[in-house]
């Protein structure tokens, strides 16, 4: 039976704040439902909305969280550990910047920070199971990204060792996800070692082809890299377990291209936009995902350097709803409309 995508849903990370209705789960869930969203993706690092450690240990707490969402009129789509996943693997060049993603107690202590991050991501597997969720979303982290461009020439074996180490760090985590029956959808993203299809394949090889290593598909990062994001679905659809609906535009000129010249987001050749304001072919994407029977959530991840976030959120729900394709059980020209036995087939062929 063909499956229809679920949605619209919204990732809460970019909207959570210290003022109502963005400072508590009941309030922000009602806000999202009021805009027409049917699901919410929860950032597990934001204590104003969710207690990850408690959720990993307490089914009762998870039932309470689900009840809050149900009362508001939304479901939980996935738990996000993007920030904690980033800290599973950090190149020393980024230590200072990424300390901000972790508690003060582990600042200036990369080993302690990594240990904390690993336990956080493992806890998300257990919390997801307690919530009845089959997918979680995250980042891979990065050891090799400073060496993205091969100048100066990379030493032989450097990239291979970086991915081998990434595999050593993630394999035990993925095993915990497997024990809990949960997939990780890695957001394939510049700044991560897993930033395109080729690097995703390298990562999957490094974790021994682990079935829980999957994809959170986000076309905005592919457009900014000038990667064919529709062909990506053809190649990797079996591993796509989550979907961030996010728009972007790329306008190169005589001064800047893909790297965007260290400019601010407003002045970059490549920049994120609110849904419908960019260049992503969402009609093509939703069609491809329907073709391959993607039946999970379409989740707005809103980032735009121009539009107010509340306007982007308000516009996002109808945009996604209008793009979701209700999948038909049979093609319009399937005149047979059912099974044809072998005798009928032979008669049709004159044999």
Rosetta blueprint (number, residue, H / E / L):
1 X L
2 X L
3 X L
4 X L
5 X L
6 X E
7 X E
8 X E
9 X E
10 X E
11 X E
12 X L
13 X L
14 X L
15 X L
16 X L
17 X L
18 X L
19 X L
20 X L
21 X L
22 X L
23 X L
24 X L
25 X H
26 X H
27 X H
28 X H
29 X H
30 X H
31 X H
32 X H
33 X H
34 X H
35 X L
36 X L
37 X L
38 X L
39 X E
40 X E
41 X E
42 X E
43 X E
44 X L
45 X L
46 X L
47 X L
48 X L
49 X L
50 X L
51 X L
52 X H
53 X H
54 X H
55 X H
56 X H
57 X H
58 X L
59 X H
60 X H
61 X H
62 X H
63 X H
64 X H
65 X H
66 X H
67 X H
68 X H
69 X H
70 X H
71 X H
72 X H
73 X L
74 X L
75 X E
76 X E
77 X E
78 X E
79 X E
80 X E
81 X E
82 X H
83 X H
84 X H
85 X H
86 X H
87 X L
88 X L
89 X L
90 X E
91 X L
92 X H
93 X H
94 X H
95 X H
96 X H
97 X H
98 X H
99 X H
100 X H
101 X H
102 X L
103 X L
104 X H
105 X H
106 X H
107 X L
108 X L
109 X L
110 X H
111 X H
112 X H
113 X H
114 X H
115 X H
116 X H
117 X H
118 X H
119 X H
120 X H
121 X H
122 X H
123 X H
124 X H
125 X H
126 X H
127 X H
128 X H
129 X H
130 X H
131 X H
132 X L
133 X L
134 X L
135 X E
136 X E
137 X E
138 X E
139 X L
140 X L
141 X L
142 X E
143 X L
144 X L
145 X H
146 X H
147 X H
148 X L
149 X L
150 X L
151 X L
152 X L
153 X L
154 X L
155 X L
156 X L
157 X L
158 X H
159 X H
160 X H
161 X H
162 X H
163 X H
164 X H
165 X H
166 X H
167 X H
168 X H
169 X H
170 X H
171 X H
172 X H
173 X H
174 X H
175 X H
176 X H
177 X H
178 X H
179 X H
180 X L
181 X L
182 X L
183 X E
184 X E
185 X E
186 X E
187 X E
188 X L
189 X L
190 X L
191 X L
192 X L
193 X L
194 X L
195 X L
196 X L
197 X H
198 X H
199 X H
200 X H
201 X H
202 X H
203 X H
204 X H
205 X H
206 X H
207 X L
208 X L
209 X L
210 X L
211 X L
212 X L
213 X E
214 X E
215 X E
216 X E
217 X E
218 X E
219 X H
220 X H
221 X H
222 X H
223 X H
224 X H
225 X H
226 X L
227 X L
228 X L
229 X H
230 X H
231 X H
232 X H
233 X H
234 X H
235 X H
236 X H
237 X H
238 X H
239 X H
240 X E
241 X E
242 X E
243 X E
244 X E
245 X E
246 X L
247 X E
248 X E
249 X E
250 X E
251 X L
252 X L
253 X L
254 X L
255 X L
256 X L
257 X L
258 X L
259 X L
260 X H
261 X H
262 X H
263 X L
264 X L
265 X H
266 X H
267 X H
268 X L
269 X L
270 X E
271 X E
272 X E
273 X E
274 X L
275 X L
276 X L
277 X L
278 X L
279 X L
280 X L
281 X L
282 X H
283 X H
284 X H
285 X H
286 X H
287 X H
288 X H
289 X H
290 X H
291 X H
292 X L
293 X L
294 X L
295 X L
296 X L
297 X E
298 X E
299 X E
300 X E
301 X L
302 X L
303 X L
304 X L
305 X L
306 X L
307 X L
308 X L
309 X H
310 X H
311 X H
312 X H
313 X H
314 X H
315 X H
316 X H
317 X H
318 X H
319 X H
320 X H
321 X H
322 X H
323 X H
324 X L
325 X L
326 X L
327 X L
328 X L
329 X L
330 X L
331 X L
332 X L
333 X L
334 X L
335 X L
336 X L
337 X L
338 X L
339 X L
340 X L
341 X L
342 X H
343 X H
344 X H
345 X H
346 X H
347 X H
348 X H
349 X H
350 X L
351 X L
